[in-house]
Amino acid sequence: MNKIRMEHGSGGRSTGELIEQIFAKAFSNEILSAMEDAAVVEGTPRIAVTTDSFVVTPLEFPGGDIGRLSICGTVNDLLMRGAVPKYITCGFILQEGADTVQLKRLVNSMAKTAKEAGVQIIAGDTKVVEGNGGIFINTTGVGFVPEAIDISSANGRAGDVILVSGSLGDHHAAILSSRMGIKNTITSDNAPLTDMVKKLLDENIQIRTLRDVTRGGLATVLKELAVSSGMQFEIEEGALPINLQVWDFCGLLGLDPLYMGNEGKLIALAAKEDARKALEIMRSAEYGENAAIIGEVMEPETESERGRLILKTRIGGRRVLDILQGEGLPRIC
């Protein structure tokens, strides 16, 4: 079995062999191994649920692959509501001609990342369709929200400090470099942020809002948060952590790192009195060594300032930022 054939989606012997040889071996746990039509698991009164689909090309890229990406993206979405991620389901859409050796690598990468993130893959599905060897993954994640946690995009208050957990645009630049055959050492930042969020919450930091910086980049996400909270956000250009290679890459292609996506970075809005402690925690956590304080939340003085995002430039100017317009880069996740 070197290539996926239509018969692998028939529900018969070939389907069983595919599941047994690739998926069951990598994802084995007592819940999934029961092979029931639905998984029955323990829960709590407050749950968080998210779903996502992953269609990135190439399937493997510097620093990651679609398998790792699918777990990181799902886990991080749960974490952004203060949930403890617990369970993931995954559906695979395999085009005829997909390479089973590559598929096995991607599945093993998913299993390794799920273990790192502290989640179990408890259910799945596979469909085979006509095509040219593509592989697409859909996931659903379930997490449990502690009773005292209230983290929301609408919670920003005047005086809150804006933090970002690391360098911007790495994933976007890695994907585009790979597609264009540009030689550099930029790698994707795709990572589960479980350790960082757990430490922030365990230390009782007053976190109002968490958001992962994915498609649309920092500017789009902060603009959305400003609108949701009804506040004005101001960030300092000189405080933004951006890898020098990413800066050069953006300059070469005329891109703006403020609108480039990541898959392992978050924004946190924290109470001013907790900001320095939050920064220390983020820098001590896995994947947070380049965390920085980049701005603050302001009370709007006029109606026109409500929901506005301002970039204070290095030369003392003020630039109004909006959400990404048009298509930035298709299929980065």
Contacts in CASP RR format, 6 or more apart in sequence:
PFRMAT RR
TARGET T0000
AUTHOR 0000-0000-0000
METHOD contacts of the structure
MODEL  1
MNKIRMEHGSGGRSTGELIEQIFAKAFSNEILSAMEDAAVVEGTPRIAVT
TDSFVVTPLEFPGGDIGRLSICGTVNDLLMRGAVPKYITCGFILQEGADT
VQLKRLVNSMAKTAKEAGVQIIAGDTKVVEGNGGIFINTTGVGFVPEAID
ISSANGRAGDVILVSGSLGDHHAAILSSRMGIKNTITSDNAPLTDMVKKL
LDENIQIRTLRDVTRGGLATVLKELAVSSGMQFEIEEGALPINLQVWDFC
GLLGLDPLYMGNEGKLIALAAKEDARKALEIMRSAEYGENAAIIGEVMEP
ETESERGRLILKTRIGGRRVLDILQGEGLPRIC
1 17 0 8 1.000
1 18 0 8 1.000
1 21 0 8 1.000
1 100 0 8 1.000
2 99 0 8 1.000
2 100 0 8 1.000
2 101 0 8 1.000
3 96 0 8 1.000
3 97 0 8 1.000
3 98 0 8 1.000
3 99 0 8 1.000
3 100 0 8 1.000
4 18 0 8 1.000
4 94 0 8 1.000
4 95 0 8 1.000
4 96 0 8 1.000
4 97 0 8 1.000
4 98 0 8 1.000
4 99 0 8 1.000
4 100 0 8 1.000
4 103 0 8 1.000
4 128 0 8 1.000
4 133 0 8 1.000
5 14 0 8 1.000
5 96 0 8 1.000
5 97 0 8 1.000
5 128 0 8 1.000
6 96 0 8 1.000
6 128 0 8 1.000
6 130 0 8 1.000
7 14 0 8 1.000
7 15 0 8 1.000
7 128 0 8 1.000
8 14 0 8 1.000
8 15 0 8 1.000
8 18 0 8 1.000
8 94 0 8 1.000
8 126 0 8 1.000
8 128 0 8 1.000
9 15 0 8 1.000
9 18 0 8 1.000
9 126 0 8 1.000
9 127 0 8 1.000
9 128 0 8 1.000
15 126 0 8 1.000
18 100 0 8 1.000
18 126 0 8 1.000
19 126 0 8 1.000
22 100 0 8 1.000
22 103 0 8 1.000
22 104 0 8 1.000
22 107 0 8 1.000
23 92 0 8 1.000
23 107 0 8 1.000
23 124 0 8 1.000
23 126 0 8 1.000
24 32 0 8 1.000
24 33 0 8 1.000
26 104 0 8 1.000
26 107 0 8 1.000
26 108 0 8 1.000
26 110 0 8 1.000
26 111 0 8 1.000
27 107 0 8 1.000
27 110 0 8 1.000
27 111 0 8 1.000
27 114 0 8 1.000
27 121 0 8 1.000
29 120 0 8 1.000
29 121 0 8 1.000
29 122 0 8 1.000
31 39 0 8 1.000
31 41 0 8 1.000
31 120 0 8 1.000
31 122 0 8 1.000
32 39 0 8 1.000
32 120 0 8 1.000
32 121 0 8 1.000
32 122 0 8 1.000
32 123 0 8 1.000
32 124 0 8 1.000
38 123 0 8 1.000
39 87 0 8 1.000
39 89 0 8 1.000
39 122 0 8 1.000
39 123 0 8 1.000
41 86 0 8 1.000
41 87 0 8 1.000
41 122 0 8 1.000
41 142 0 8 1.000
43 86 0 8 1.000
43 144 0 8 1.000
44 144 0 8 1.000
44 145 0 8 1.000
45 147 0 8 1.000
46 144 0 8 1.000
46 145 0 8 1.000
46 146 0 8 1.000
46 147 0 8 1.000
47 83 0 8 1.000
47 142 0 8 1.000
47 143 0 8 1.000
47 144 0 8 1.000
47 145 0 8 1.000
48 78 0 8 1.000
48 81 0 8 1.000
48 82 0 8 1.000
48 83 0 8 1.000
48 142 0 8 1.000
48 143 0 8 1.000
48 144 0 8 1.000
48 145 0 8 1.000
49 140 0 8 1.000
49 141 0 8 1.000
49 142 0 8 1.000
49 143 0 8 1.000
50 74 0 8 1.000
50 77 0 8 1.000
50 78 0 8 1.000
50 140 0 8 1.000
50 141 0 8 1.000
51 138 0 8 1.000
51 139 0 8 1.000
51 140 0 8 1.000
51 141 0 8 1.000
52 70 0 8 1.000
52 73 0 8 1.000
52 74 0 8 1.000
52 77 0 8 1.000
52 138 0 8 1.000
52 139 0 8 1.000
52 333 0 8 1.000
53 136 0 8 1.000
53 137 0 8 1.000
53 138 0 8 1.000
53 139 0 8 1.000
54 66 0 8 1.000
54 67 0 8 1.000
54 69 0 8 1.000
54 70 0 8 1.000
54 136 0 8 1.000
54 137 0 8 1.000
54 138 0 8 1.000
54 139 0 8 1.000
54 333 0 8 1.000
55 136 0 8 1.000
55 331 0 8 1.000
55 333 0 8 1.000
56 66 0 8 1.000
56 69 0 8 1.000
56 175 0 8 1.000
56 331 0 8 1.000
56 332 0 8 1.000
56 333 0 8 1.000
57 179 0 8 1.000
57 331 0 8 1.000
58 175 0 8 1.000
58 178 0 8 1.000
58 179 0 8 1.000
59 65 0 8 1.000
59 66 0 8 1.000
59 102 0 8 1.000
59 106 0 8 1.000
59 134 0 8 1.000
59 135 0 8 1.000
60 66 0 8 1.000
60 102 0 8 1.000
60 105 0 8 1.000
60 106 0 8 1.000
61 174 0 8 1.000
61 175 0 8 1.000
61 178 0 8 1.000
61 188 0 8 1.000
62 174 0 8 1.000
62 177 0 8 1.000
62 178 0 8 1.000
62 186 0 8 1.000
62 187 0 8 1.000
62 188 0 8 1.000
63 174 0 8 1.000
63 187 0 8 1.000
63 188 0 8 1.000
63 190 0 8 1.000
64 109 0 8 1.000
64 187 0 8 1.000
64 188 0 8 1.000
64 190 0 8 1.000
65 105 0 8 1.000
65 106 0 8 1.000
65 109 0 8 1.000
66 106 0 8 1.000
66 135 0 8 1.000
66 137 0 8 1.000
67 106 0 8 1.000
67 107 0 8 1.000
67 109 0 8 1.000
67 110 0 8 1.000
67 113 0 8 1.000
67 137 0 8 1.000
68 109 0 8 1.000
68 110 0 8 1.000
68 112 0 8 1.000
68 113 0 8 1.000
68 190 0 8 1.000
69 188 0 8 1.000
69 190 0 8 1.000
69 263 0 8 1.000
69 333 0 8 1.000
70 90 0 8 1.000
70 110 0 8 1.000
70 137 0 8 1.000
70 139 0 8 1.000
71 88 0 8 1.000
71 110 0 8 1.000
71 113 0 8 1.000
71 114 0 8 1.000
71 117 0 8 1.000
71 119 0 8 1.000
71 139 0 8 1.000
71 192 0 8 1.000
72 113 0 8 1.000
72 117 0 8 1.000
72 190 0 8 1.000
72 191 0 8 1.000
72 192 0 8 1.000
72 263 0 8 1.000
72 264 0 8 1.000
73 139 0 8 1.000
73 190 0 8 1.000
73 192 0 8 1.000
73 212 0 8 1.000
73 214 0 8 1.000
73 263 0 8 1.000
73 333 0 8 1.000
74 85 0 8 1.000
74 88 0 8 1.000
74 139 0 8 1.000
74 140 0 8 1.000
74 141 0 8 1.000
75 85 0 8 1.000
75 88 0 8 1.000
75 117 0 8 1.000
75 119 0 8 1.000
75 141 0 8 1.000
75 192 0 8 1.000
75 193 0 8 1.000
75 194 0 8 1.000
76 192 0 8 1.000
76 193 0 8 1.000
76 212 0 8 1.000
76 263 0 8 1.000
76 264 0 8 1.000
76 266 0 8 1.000
77 141 0 8 1.000
77 212 0 8 1.000
78 84 0 8 1.000
78 85 0 8 1.000
78 141 0 8 1.000
78 142 0 8 1.000
78 143 0 8 1.000
79 85 0 8 1.000
79 193 0 8 1.000
79 194 0 8 1.000
79 197 0 8 1.000
79 210 0 8 1.000
79 212 0 8 1.000
79 266 0 8 1.000
80 151 0 8 1.000
80 210 0 8 1.000
80 211 0 8 1.000
80 212 0 8 1.000
80 266 0 8 1.000
81 145 0 8 1.000
81 149 0 8 1.000
81 151 0 8 1.000
81 152 0 8 1.000
81 210 0 8 1.000
82 145 0 8 1.000
82 146 0 8 1.000
82 149 0 8 1.000
82 151 0 8 1.000
82 197 0 8 1.000
82 201 0 8 1.000
82 210 0 8 1.000
83 143 0 8 1.000
83 144 0 8 1.000
83 145 0 8 1.000
83 149 0 8 1.000
84 143 0 8 1.000
84 144 0 8 1.000
84 145 0 8 1.000
84 146 0 8 1.000
84 198 0 8 1.000
85 117 0 8 1.000
85 118 0 8 1.000
85 119 0 8 1.000
85 141 0 8 1.000
85 142 0 8 1.000
85 143 0 8 1.000
85 194 0 8 1.000
86 119 0 8 1.000
86 120 0 8 1.000
86 142 0 8 1.000
86 143 0 8 1.000
86 144 0 8 1.000
87 119 0 8 1.000
87 120 0 8 1.000
87 121 0 8 1.000
87 122 0 8 1.000
87 141 0 8 1.000
87 142 0 8 1.000
87 143 0 8 1.000
88 114 0 8 1.000
88 119 0 8 1.000
88 120 0 8 1.000
88 121 0 8 1.000
88 122 0 8 1.000
88 139 0 8 1.000
88 140 0 8 1.000
88 141 0 8 1.000
88 142 0 8 1.000
89 121 0 8 1.000
89 122 0 8 1.000
89 123 0 8 1.000
89 124 0 8 1.000
89 139 0 8 1.000
89 140 0 8 1.000
89 141 0 8 1.000
90 110 0 8 1.000
90 121 0 8 1.000
90 123 0 8 1.000
90 124 0 8 1.000
90 125 0 8 1.000
90 137 0 8 1.000
90 138 0 8 1.000
90 139 0 8 1.000
91 124 0 8 1.000
91 125 0 8 1.000
91 126 0 8 1.000
91 127 0 8 1.000
91 137 0 8 1.000
91 138 0 8 1.000
91 139 0 8 1.000
92 124 0 8 1.000
92 125 0 8 1.000
92 126 0 8 1.000
92 127 0 8 1.000
92 135 0 8 1.000
92 136 0 8 1.000
92 137 0 8 1.000
93 127 0 8 1.000
93 129 0 8 1.000
93 135 0 8 1.000
93 136 0 8 1.000
93 137 0 8 1.000
93 138 0 8 1.000
94 103 0 8 1.000
94 126 0 8 1.000
94 127 0 8 1.000
94 128 0 8 1.000
94 129 0 8 1.000
94 133 0 8 1.000
94 134 0 8 1.000
94 135 0 8 1.000
95 128 0 8 1.000
95 129 0 8 1.000
95 130 0 8 1.000
95 131 0 8 1.000
95 132 0 8 1.000
95 133 0 8 1.000
95 134 0 8 1.000
95 135 0 8 1.000
96 128 0 8 1.000
96 129 0 8 1.000
96 130 0 8 1.000
96 131 0 8 1.000
96 133 0 8 1.000
97 131 0 8 1.000
97 132 0 8 1.000
97 133 0 8 1.000
97 134 0 8 1.000
98 133 0 8 1.000
98 134 0 8 1.000
98 135 0 8 1.000
99 133 0 8 1.000
102 135 0 8 1.000
103 135 0 8 1.000
106 135 0 8 1.000
110 121 0 8 1.000
111 121 0 8 1.000
113 192 0 8 1.000
114 120 0 8 1.000
114 121 0 8 1.000
116 192 0 8 1.000
116 194 0 8 1.000
117 192 0 8 1.000
117 194 0 8 1.000
118 194 0 8 1.000
119 141 0 8 1.000
146 201 0 8 1.000
149 201 0 8 1.000
151 207 0 8 1.000
151 208 0 8 1.000
151 209 0 8 1.000
151 210 0 8 1.000
152 208 0 8 1.000
152 209 0 8 1.000
152 228 0 8 1.000
153 209 0 8 1.000
153 211 0 8 1.000
153 224 0 8 1.000
153 225 0 8 1.000
153 228 0 8 1.000
153 229 0 8 1.000
154 209 0 8 1.000
154 228 0 8 1.000
154 229 0 8 1.000
155 208 0 8 1.000
155 209 0 8 1.000
155 229 0 8 1.000
155 269 0 8 1.000
156 208 0 8 1.000
156 209 0 8 1.000
156 225 0 8 1.000
156 229 0 8 1.000
156 231 0 8 1.000
156 269 0 8 1.000
156 297 0 8 1.000
157 208 0 8 1.000
157 229 0 8 1.000
157 231 0 8 1.000
157 271 0 8 1.000
157 297 0 8 1.000
158 231 0 8 1.000
158 297 0 8 1.000
158 298 0 8 1.000
158 299 0 8 1.000
159 272 0 8 1.000
159 296 0 8 1.000
159 297 0 8 1.000
159 298 0 8 1.000
159 299 0 8 1.000
160 208 0 8 1.000
160 269 0 8 1.000
160 270 0 8 1.000
160 271 0 8 1.000
160 272 0 8 1.000
160 296 0 8 1.000
160 297 0 8 1.000
161 269 0 8 1.000
161 270 0 8 1.000
161 271 0 8 1.000
161 272 0 8 1.000
161 275 0 8 1.000
161 278 0 8 1.000
161 293 0 8 1.000
161 295 0 8 1.000
161 296 0 8 1.000
161 297 0 8 1.000
162 222 0 8 1.000
162 233 0 8 1.000
162 235 0 8 1.000
162 267 0 8 1.000
162 268 0 8 1.000
162 269 0 8 1.000
162 293 0 8 1.000
162 294 0 8 1.000
162 295 0 8 1.000
162 296 0 8 1.000
162 297 0 8 1.000
163 267 0 8 1.000
163 268 0 8 1.000
163 269 0 8 1.000
163 270 0 8 1.000
163 275 0 8 1.000
163 278 0 8 1.000
163 279 0 8 1.000
163 282 0 8 1.000
163 291 0 8 1.000
163 292 0 8 1.000
163 293 0 8 1.000
163 294 0 8 1.000
164 213 0 8 1.000
164 218 0 8 1.000
164 240 0 8 1.000
164 241 0 8 1.000
164 265 0 8 1.000
164 266 0 8 1.000
164 267 0 8 1.000
164 268 0 8 1.000
164 291 0 8 1.000
164 292 0 8 1.000
164 294 0 8 1.000
165 193 0 8 1.000
165 196 0 8 1.000
165 264 0 8 1.000
165 265 0 8 1.000
165 266 0 8 1.000
165 267 0 8 1.000
165 268 0 8 1.000
165 282 0 8 1.000
165 287 0 8 1.000
165 288 0 8 1.000
165 290 0 8 1.000
165 291 0 8 1.000
166 189 0 8 1.000
166 241 0 8 1.000
166 265 0 8 1.000
166 288 0 8 1.000
166 289 0 8 1.000
166 290 0 8 1.000
166 291 0 8 1.000
166 292 0 8 1.000
167 189 0 8 1.000
167 241 0 8 1.000
167 242 0 8 1.000
167 243 0 8 1.000
167 246 0 8 1.000
167 265 0 8 1.000
167 290 0 8 1.000
168 213 0 8 1.000
168 217 0 8 1.000
168 218 0 8 1.000
168 240 0 8 1.000
168 241 0 8 1.000
168 242 0 8 1.000
168 246 0 8 1.000
168 257 0 8 1.000
168 258 0 8 1.000
168 260 0 8 1.000
168 261 0 8 1.000
168 262 0 8 1.000
168 265 0 8 1.000
169 189 0 8 1.000
169 217 0 8 1.000
169 242 0 8 1.000
169 243 0 8 1.000
169 246 0 8 1.000
169 257 0 8 1.000
169 260 0 8 1.000
169 261 0 8 1.000
169 262 0 8 1.000
170 186 0 8 1.000
170 187 0 8 1.000
170 188 0 8 1.000
170 189 0 8 1.000
170 243 0 8 1.000
170 246 0 8 1.000
170 262 0 8 1.000
171 188 0 8 1.000
171 189 0 8 1.000
171 190 0 8 1.000
171 261 0 8 1.000
171 262 0 8 1.000
171 263 0 8 1.000
171 264 0 8 1.000
171 332 0 8 1.000
171 333 0 8 1.000
172 217 0 8 1.000
172 260 0 8 1.000
172 261 0 8 1.000
172 262 0 8 1.000
172 329 0 8 1.000
172 332 0 8 1.000
173 186 0 8 1.000
173 245 0 8 1.000
173 246 0 8 1.000
173 249 0 8 1.000
173 250 0 8 1.000
173 260 0 8 1.000
174 186 0 8 1.000
174 187 0 8 1.000
174 188 0 8 1.000
175 188 0 8 1.000
175 329 0 8 1.000
175 331 0 8 1.000
175 332 0 8 1.000
176 182 0 8 1.000
176 249 0 8 1.000
176 253 0 8 1.000
176 329 0 8 1.000
177 183 0 8 1.000
177 184 0 8 1.000
177 186 0 8 1.000
177 249 0 8 1.000
182 249 0 8 1.000
184 245 0 8 1.000
184 249 0 8 1.000
185 245 0 8 1.000
186 243 0 8 1.000
186 245 0 8 1.000
186 246 0 8 1.000
186 249 0 8 1.000
188 263 0 8 1.000
189 262 0 8 1.000
189 263 0 8 1.000
189 264 0 8 1.000
189 265 0 8 1.000
189 287 0 8 1.000
190 263 0 8 1.000
190 264 0 8 1.000
191 263 0 8 1.000
191 264 0 8 1.000
191 286 0 8 1.000
191 287 0 8 1.000
192 264 0 8 1.000
193 212 0 8 1.000
193 264 0 8 1.000
193 266 0 8 1.000
193 287 0 8 1.000
195 285 0 8 1.000
195 286 0 8 1.000
195 287 0 8 1.000
196 266 0 8 1.000
196 281 0 8 1.000
196 282 0 8 1.000
196 285 0 8 1.000
196 286 0 8 1.000
196 287 0 8 1.000
196 288 0 8 1.000
197 210 0 8 1.000
197 266 0 8 1.000
199 281 0 8 1.000
199 284 0 8 1.000
199 285 0 8 1.000
200 207 0 8 1.000
200 268 0 8 1.000
200 278 0 8 1.000
200 281 0 8 1.000
200 282 0 8 1.000
201 207 0 8 1.000
203 277 0 8 1.000
203 281 0 8 1.000
205 270 0 8 1.000
205 271 0 8 1.000
205 274 0 8 1.000
205 277 0 8 1.000
205 278 0 8 1.000
205 281 0 8 1.000
206 270 0 8 1.000
206 271 0 8 1.000
206 273 0 8 1.000
206 274 0 8 1.000
207 268 0 8 1.000
207 269 0 8 1.000
207 270 0 8 1.000
207 278 0 8 1.000
208 269 0 8 1.000
208 270 0 8 1.000
208 271 0 8 1.000
209 225 0 8 1.000
209 229 0 8 1.000
209 267 0 8 1.000
209 268 0 8 1.000
209 269 0 8 1.000
210 266 0 8 1.000
210 267 0 8 1.000
210 268 0 8 1.000
210 269 0 8 1.000
211 221 0 8 1.000
211 224 0 8 1.000
211 225 0 8 1.000
211 266 0 8 1.000
211 267 0 8 1.000
212 221 0 8 1.000
212 262 0 8 1.000
212 263 0 8 1.000
212 264 0 8 1.000
212 265 0 8 1.000
212 266 0 8 1.000
212 267 0 8 1.000
213 221 0 8 1.000
213 261 0 8 1.000
213 262 0 8 1.000
213 264 0 8 1.000
213 265 0 8 1.000
213 266 0 8 1.000
213 267 0 8 1.000
214 221 0 8 1.000
214 261 0 8 1.000
214 262 0 8 1.000
214 263 0 8 1.000
214 333 0 8 1.000
215 261 0 8 1.000
215 324 0 8 1.000
215 332 0 8 1.000
215 333 0 8 1.000
216 259 0 8 1.000
216 260 0 8 1.000
216 261 0 8 1.000
216 323 0 8 1.000
216 324 0 8 1.000
216 328 0 8 1.000
217 258 0 8 1.000
217 259 0 8 1.000
217 260 0 8 1.000
217 261 0 8 1.000
217 262 0 8 1.000
217 324 0 8 1.000
218 240 0 8 1.000
218 257 0 8 1.000
218 258 0 8 1.000
218 259 0 8 1.000
218 267 0 8 1.000
219 256 0 8 1.000
219 258 0 8 1.000
219 259 0 8 1.000
219 309 0 8 1.000
219 311 0 8 1.000
219 321 0 8 1.000
219 322 0 8 1.000
219 323 0 8 1.000
219 324 0 8 1.000
220 259 0 8 1.000
220 323 0 8 1.000
220 324 0 8 1.000
221 267 0 8 1.000
222 233 0 8 1.000
222 235 0 8 1.000
222 267 0 8 1.000
222 309 0 8 1.000
222 321 0 8 1.000
223 233 0 8 1.000
223 307 0 8 1.000
223 309 0 8 1.000
223 321 0 8 1.000
223 322 0 8 1.000
223 323 0 8 1.000
224 323 0 8 1.000
225 233 0 8 1.000
225 267 0 8 1.000
225 269 0 8 1.000
226 232 0 8 1.000
226 233 0 8 1.000
226 307 0 8 1.000
226 308 0 8 1.000
226 309 0 8 1.000
227 307 0 8 1.000
229 297 0 8 1.000
229 307 0 8 1.000
230 300 0 8 1.000
230 306 0 8 1.000
230 307 0 8 1.000
231 297 0 8 1.000
231 298 0 8 1.000
231 299 0 8 1.000
231 300 0 8 1.000
231 306 0 8 1.000
231 307 0 8 1.000
232 297 0 8 1.000
232 298 0 8 1.000
232 299 0 8 1.000
232 300 0 8 1.000
232 305 0 8 1.000
232 306 0 8 1.000
232 307 0 8 1.000
232 308 0 8 1.000
232 309 0 8 1.000
232 310 0 8 1.000
233 295 0 8 1.000
233 296 0 8 1.000
233 297 0 8 1.000
233 298 0 8 1.000
233 307 0 8 1.000
233 308 0 8 1.000
233 309 0 8 1.000
233 310 0 8 1.000
234 295 0 8 1.000
234 296 0 8 1.000
234 298 0 8 1.000
234 309 0 8 1.000
234 310 0 8 1.000
234 311 0 8 1.000
234 312 0 8 1.000
235 294 0 8 1.000
235 295 0 8 1.000
235 309 0 8 1.000
235 310 0 8 1.000
235 311 0 8 1.000
235 312 0 8 1.000
236 294 0 8 1.000
236 295 0 8 1.000
236 312 0 8 1.000
237 311 0 8 1.000
237 312 0 8 1.000
237 313 0 8 1.000
237 314 0 8 1.000
238 314 0 8 1.000
239 292 0 8 1.000
239 293 0 8 1.000
239 294 0 8 1.000
239 295 0 8 1.000
240 257 0 8 1.000
240 258 0 8 1.000
240 292 0 8 1.000
240 294 0 8 1.000
241 290 0 8 1.000
241 291 0 8 1.000
241 292 0 8 1.000
242 257 0 8 1.000
246 257 0 8 1.000
246 260 0 8 1.000
247 257 0 8 1.000
249 255 0 8 1.000
250 256 0 8 1.000
250 257 0 8 1.000
250 260 0 8 1.000
258 311 0 8 1.000
258 321 0 8 1.000
259 324 0 8 1.000
259 328 0 8 1.000
260 329 0 8 1.000
261 332 0 8 1.000
263 332 0 8 1.000
263 333 0 8 1.000
264 287 0 8 1.000
268 278 0 8 1.000
268 282 0 8 1.000
269 297 0 8 1.000
270 278 0 8 1.000
272 296 0 8 1.000
275 293 0 8 1.000
279 291 0 8 1.000
279 292 0 8 1.000
279 293 0 8 1.000
282 288 0 8 1.000
282 291 0 8 1.000
283 289 0 8 1.000
283 290 0 8 1.000
283 291 0 8 1.000
298 305 0 8 1.000
300 306 0 8 1.000
300 307 0 8 1.000
300 308 0 8 1.000
308 320 0 8 1.000
309 320 0 8 1.000
309 321 0 8 1.000
309 322 0 8 1.000
310 318 0 8 1.000
310 319 0 8 1.000
310 320 0 8 1.000
310 321 0 8 1.000
311 318 0 8 1.000
311 319 0 8 1.000
311 320 0 8 1.000
311 321 0 8 1.000
312 318 0 8 1.000
313 319 0 8 1.000
END
